[in-house]
Amino acid sequence: MGEQISDGGRETAKAAKTAAAGGSASAKKAAPARKTPARKTPAKKATAQKATAQKATAKKPAAKKAAPARGPAAKQASARKAAAAKSSAALKKAPAPRKQVVAPKKATASVPAAPAKTVAAHPQGESRTALVRRARRINRELAEVYPYAHPELDFENPFQLVVATVLSAQTTDLRVNQTTPALFAKYPTPEDLAAADPEEVEEILRPTGFFRAKTKSVIGLSKALVEQFGGEVPGRLEDLVKLPGVGRKTAFVVLGNAFGRPGITVDTHFQRLVRRWKWTDETDPDKIEAAVGALFPKSDWTDLSHHVIWHGRRICHARKPACGACPIAPLCPAYGEGETDPEKAEKLLKYEKAGRPGQRLRPPQAYLDAGGRAAPPLGAG
């Protein structure tokens, strides 16, 4: 009885499962098929975003595709371009540099006798050979302008010349020439002047200035001539410079003009002109003498001194050089420092160049033959 119940239950359960399975199968057939959207995985999502970005990029203008990548090299190039732009802008804003004018065109054009190039090349770029040639040419030109150049102190012997040269310090040769006639008339020899009363000599020398110091010098050198050289003026440089009041300049004046021995007289005119001409930059008289002497043969030294000094007194003055009337303007590096207009420069000339008397009361005949005029005596109108 129990076995029948058990088998029947199993059959009943199988039948129920079969019926259930058939029902669900029919339900699947009867219900319409729903399409459930598939979930997008992360990989698929990234692919979709990439496709969208590509479409958007395709729609952008072609000009943007050509834009370079902003890498380090690109940044450096941009920085260089910006710096170049700034520098060019600064150059445009900066004022144009002023041109340096060597000599005014008007001044150059106003000198009819001067060549087109009135200013010599800057001496700093001048070779030693070129300097020697230029210096000697200047001396030759001045020799033609002043063929009658001579010492502008009146003297009849070496003693008178050495005394007159000592007296010429800090005054003009003209003033000395107007003073020495009375001095030499009263004291004609070294012995006479050595024994003179200083007060009487001072009174005679008063017009020359610094008359007390000059009185002491001329009496002292007269005593030295009597005591050391037998009353005679020595003809050697080393002896002359031992005399009171006598330096190298005075000694060379005496040696060159009383004894015919070459020497360079470095007075104030000589110093000024040789520096203007850039023969030397020295300021010490002894160094100037050595530098200029090296440019010329020794035989030219005495006449060279006369030419330079005469030019300094007549044309190339200290304050107002008469550049417009200067015969050596084409050779002068300092052309233009003075008056360049010929008519105005003509008014600056002195002595015989201006038609006026010279400095000597008794000048050489060659000077008079050349048109020079004797100076008037002291006190003459």
Secondary structure, 3 states (H helix, E strand, C coil): CHHHHHHHHHHHHHHHHHHHHHHHHHHHHHCCCCCCCCCCCHHHHHHHHHHHHHHHHHHCCHHHHCCCCCCHHHHHHHHHHHHHHHHHHHHHHCCCCCCCCCCCHHHHHCCCCCCCCCCCCCHHHCCHHHHHHHHHHHHHHHHHHCCCCCCCCCCCCHHHHHHHHHHCCCCCHHHHHHHHHHHHHHCCCHHHHHCCCHHHHHHHHHHHCCHHHHHHHHHHHHHHHHHHHCCCCCCCHHHHCCCCCCCHHHHHHHHHHHCCCCCCCCCHHHHHHHHHCCCCCCCCHHHHHHHHHCCCCHHHHHHHHHHHHHHHHHCCCCCCCCHHHCCCHHHCCCCCCCCCCHHHHHCCCCHHHHCCCCCCCCCCHHHHHCCCCCCCCCCCC
